[in-house]
Amino acid sequence: MPEATVTSKGQVTIPLLVRERLGLHTGSRISFEELPDGRIAIAPLAKFTLDEFIGCLPAPASARSLDEIHQAAKIAVRKKYGRS
């Protein structure tokens, strides 16, 4: 697995192989998560635009509550991007 060095400012250059694997590019945002065994995992943050959501929800048959719309949006994102 690739390695990196932390600078005096706490910065790290993510190796190309890792950036490609995670689909990172200039401006990508990442999150850090501590795993139960103490290791830290990094993952790309989803960067969604309003345009990506247009048409992903079915046309409402009747008025829906905000909770129903939120749940439908979560399901649509999971289907499109395979994540929660």
C-alpha positions in Angstrom: 0.0 0.0 0.0 1.3 3.5 -0.8 2.7 5.7 2.0 2.8 9.4 2.6 4.6 11.9 4.8 3.0 14.5 7.1 4.4 18.0 6.6 5.0 20.4 9.5 1.6 22.0 8.7 -0.2 18.6 9.1 -0.7 18.2 5.4 -0.4 15.0 3.4 -0.3 14.4 -0.3 -2.6 11.5 -1.0 -0.8 9.1 -3.4 -2.1 8.9 -7.0 -3.1 5.2 -6.6 -5.3 6.1 -3.6 -6.8 9.2 -5.2 -7.7 7.1 -8.3 -9.2 4.3 -6.2 -11.3 6.8 -4.2 -12.2 8.9 -7.3 -10.7 12.0 -5.7 -9.8 15.1 -7.8 -9.0 18.7 -7.1 -11.6 20.1 -4.7 -12.8 16.7 -3.5 -13.8 16.6 0.1 -13.0 13.6 2.3 -14.2 12.4 5.7 -12.2 10.6 8.4 -13.7 7.8 10.6 -12.1 6.1 13.5 -12.7 2.3 13.3 -13.3 0.1 16.3 -9.7 -1.2 16.2 -8.3 2.3 16.4 -7.4 2.7 12.7 -8.6 5.7 10.8 -10.5 5.3 7.5 -10.9 8.0 4.8 -13.7 8.2 2.4 -14.8 10.7 -0.2 -17.8 12.9 0.7 -20.6 12.8 -1.8 -20.8 16.0 -3.7 -24.3 16.2 -5.0 -25.8 19.0 -7.0 -29.5 19.8 -7.4 -29.3 18.8 -11.0 -28.4 15.2 -10.0 -31.7 14.9 -8.1 -34.0 16.2 -10.8 -36.1 13.4 -12.1 -34.8 10.8 -9.5 -38.0 10.9 -7.5 -41.2 9.5 -8.8 -43.9 11.9 -9.6 -46.1 12.2 -6.5 -49.4 10.5 -6.7 -50.5 12.6 -3.8 -49.0 15.1 -1.4 -46.1 13.7 0.6 -44.7 14.6 4.0 -41.2 16.0 4.3 -40.1 12.7 6.0 -41.5 10.7 3.0 -39.6 12.9 0.5 -36.4 12.6 2.6 -36.7 8.8 2.6 -37.4 8.7 -1.1 -34.3 10.9 -1.7 -32.1 8.6 0.4 -33.3 5.5 -1.5 -32.7 7.3 -4.9 -29.1 8.2 -3.9 -28.4 4.6 -2.7 -29.6 3.3 -6.0 -27.6 5.8 -8.1 -24.4 5.8 -6.0 -24.5 2.5 -4.1 -24.1 4.2 -0.7 -26.1 5.4 2.2 
